Amino acid sequence: ANKDYAALIDDFVGLGILPPDCNRAKVLPLMDKALSPYVKGGGAKKYEQELKTLYGMDGSVESTVGGFQAMTSDMLTVLNDIPFSIPPYFALLARAVVTLEGLALQADP
C-alpha cells in the first residue's frame, strides 16, 4: 500500500483499462480519493466507515443524502470525464471468480 497511484495509472494503461492519452492530472486525485480508504486496511467495515467519514455521513438523514449525492457526483465524474473500459478478458475473469464464489457459498454447509 505505497499509494503510488501514478504507477497504478501506468498499469491500468498497460492492461487496457485506461487509454494511453488519458488525462492523468484528472485521474490521479480521483484514484487517490477512491483508494485511500481502502489501502488503510481493516476490511469492509473499516472501508465503509472511512467512506462515511470522507463524505460526511454521520448517520442523520441529511448527511446521508448529502454524502450519497457527493459519492454519485464523484462517480459521474469518473464515468463521464475519464474514458475507461473493461477489457473482455478482465470481465470474463471477474465473471468466473463470481461464479466460483457462488458455487462455494452454495456448497459450504
C-alpha positions, 0 to 999 in steps of 0.5 A: 500500500505505497499509494503510488497511484501514478504507477497504478495509472501506468498499469491500468494503461498497460492492461487496457483499462485506461487509454494511453492519452488519458488525462492523468492530472484528472485521474490521479486525485480521483484514484487517490480519493477512491483508494485511500480508504481502502489501502488503510486496511481493516476490511469492509467495515473499516472501508465503509466507515472511512467512506462515511467519514470522507463524505460526511455521513454521520448517520442523520438523514441529511448527511446521508443524502448529502454524502450519497449525492457527493459519492454519485457526483464523484462517480459521474465524474469518473464515468463521464470525464475519464474514458475507461473500459473493461477489457473482455478478458478482465470481465470474463475473469471477474465473471468466473471468480463470481461464479466460483464464489457462488458455487462455494457459498452454495456448497459450504454447509 
